[in-house]
Amino acid sequence: MTTKAKLLAVSIDCAEPKKLAAFYHEVTGWDIQHAEDEYAAVGNETMNIYFGRVAERKPVVWPSPDKQFHLDLLVPDVERAVEEYIALGATKPEFQPGVTEDGTRWIVLQDPEGHLFCVCPDAS
């Protein structure tokens, strides 16, 4: 039987861990658990996002097959959240696969360092 693992965190390479932790703190409401120039973290009781300094990291161009991961975040009002996240430093790429003629299913944003994340409606 294979040993079962528990997910501790998602780790994101970035140039400025403290700044990115502050951005995701505002977006998620999670506590900043650690903040140094080389490493920072936000989290709640069940999930963590770690940020490690990689000064030479370059954001991926979107859309691109080079995309390695993205975060999906649930919000009660997608349009309002997108406006707020842009005010915090996110950007909205032109290519939006979740926006169709039938309506908006989700919106792709890039955080201040260019990592992709989707803003999705919370149907609950």
Number of C-alpha atoms within 10 A of each C-alpha: 3 4 4 6 6 5 9 11 14 12 13 17 18 24 18 20 25 22 18 23 26 19 19 20 18 15 15 14 13 19 17 19 15 15 18 15 13 15 18 24 27 25 20 13 7 8 12 19 20 21 27 20 18 15 11 9 11 13 16 16 13 18 12 8 8 10 13 9 10 13 13 14 15 17 18 13 12 20 15 10 18 21 13 14 21 15 10 16 12 21 19 16 15 10 12 17 12 15 13 10 6 6 8 15 15 20 22 23 25 21 19 19 20 17 22 24 17 20 23 22 18 11 7 6
